[in-house]
Amino acid sequence: MTATVNRSGPGGPARLLRAEWTKFRTVRAWVIAMTAGALVIVLLGLSSASGSHASCAGGPTEAVCPAVPVGPGGEAVEDKFYFVHRTLAGNGSITARATSMTGRIRKPDVTPGVRNVVSGLVPWAKAGVMVKQSTRQGSAYAALMVTGAHGVRMQHNFTHDVAGRPGGVSEDSPRWLRLTRSGDTLTGYESTDGTDWAGVGTARLSGLPATVEIGLFAASPGDLTVTQGDLGGSVSAARFTEATAVFDQVGLEGETSGGAWRNDDIGVTKAPDGSAHHPGRAGESGGTFSVTGVGDIAPSIEGQTIERTLTGVLTGLIVVIVVAVMFVTAEYRRGLIRTTLIAIPRRGRMLVAKALTIGTVTFVAGLAATAITLTFGTRILRANGNHILPVSWLTEVRVVVGTAALLAVAAVLALALGALFRRSVGGVITAIVLIVVPHVLATTSVLPDTAARWLLRLTPAAGFAIQQSIPEYAHVLGHYAPIAGFYPLAPWAGLAVPAGYAALALGLAVVQLRRRDA
């Protein structure tokens, strides 16, 4: 005998969902409140974007800031270094021995008005050999380098980094570097004696033209100083640095341009009078090259992010929490819950149907609100002169859909808490304490960075990681703290944390419902 499941019967899923949807849409206050929550996200986000303006000094007046270079992958990049180079046609290679690497760092002034410049290298100061598509900022490249504190590295197209042997460079311990080109493929080798070579990495630069630039380079990113603020949070500041590398036994293979080497200070900043601000330099004597560079060759993490437009989500979330809690506690307050339970043989299904209903309604409202806010908010920011760090369309979709999913998960968690407490006040306060308060504490100057990161790992506030559009790069020194918009968990891993809380709370609420109302 075959059993038939009646999905449209009194306890069927379809009927339960329809009943809960009917309850929600017929209570005007809930519909208005949910709509208001979506409008809050839009209005606060657009208002914040409208109030953000940026410009750069252009002599006595303000001017539009120059466009930030974009790398081959579409990401914003820093592409500022000193380049001593020749033109290479077709395949070839460059070999050089790095015999020393020194630098200068500006530290906080000890005596007011007296510059405090000390000798030293920042960890990601870099110098070595490079093949670059052109001298245009953002063009494709591959480079083999020695660094201030990370040994030999091979990097290409800004986001890719491969480690070679550790250790620094000195006259007693030089490093031989070799970079070869074969079509679109660049291969890096290192040696301690110029005889025994070890491969470091291989890069494929799709579409690399037949004619490229090949040579020596040096760069040094700003020194990042992070201090604790008055309220516990951290404050960062980047200061001037430069790196100087000495190379000898430089050799080129392949068809290269003859004559003298060309020197280019790629991306050098110009002062209002047209002079170079912190320029690089190079010199050559008897086949020995000295190259000094300022800047970095890496992804840029400085600028406005697309999630900057979603400042109203936290306020909208509070509205969602209140509506979700009341969606279940209203039946207890009015004494209607027993009537509902009598009509439904399997009582856990009722709570699941409520969760699906409030989650779906919240997701749809949140999706519309975040899509509108991000689309028009970024346009407003750009119109006001702000530079927005570019991301792929997949990342934009993830931020929009993920934020809507975060709101929906928070609504389900709030509903479950309301069912557990059976009182609106208890459910609302608990949900806000679990989700909103940790996020506020972690992203403001209240807690030390370590405590803030743990809050964003262990509480439902971890779900806000779904909004982070710019990743943390291991080879870029940055202020990777919650206050700067960086979360300790990956986006989807972060969203899984509140989803786990919601599933647990809903399960407990179902068990409690079966026991207390049986």
Beta strands, then each sheet from edge to edge (+ up, - down):
strand 1: 56-58
strand 2: 61-63
strand 3: 77-79
strand 4: 81-107
strand 5: 116-119
strand 6: 126-132
strand 7: 141-147
strand 8: 152-156
strand 9: 160-163
strand 10: 175-182
strand 11: 185-191
strand 12: 198-204
strand 13: 211-219
strand 14: 223-228
strand 15: 234-239
strand 16: 241-256
strand 17: 262-266
strand 18: 269-270
strand 19: 276-277
strand 20: 281-285
strand 21: 288-293
strand 22: 297-299
sheet 1: 1+ 2-
sheet 2: 3+ 22-
sheet 3: 5+ 4- 10+ 11- 12+
sheet 4: 5+ 4- 13+ 6- 7+ 8- 9+
sheet 5: 5+ 4- 16+ 21- 20+
sheet 6: 5+ 4- 17+
sheet 7: 14+ 15-
sheet 8: 18+ 19-
end
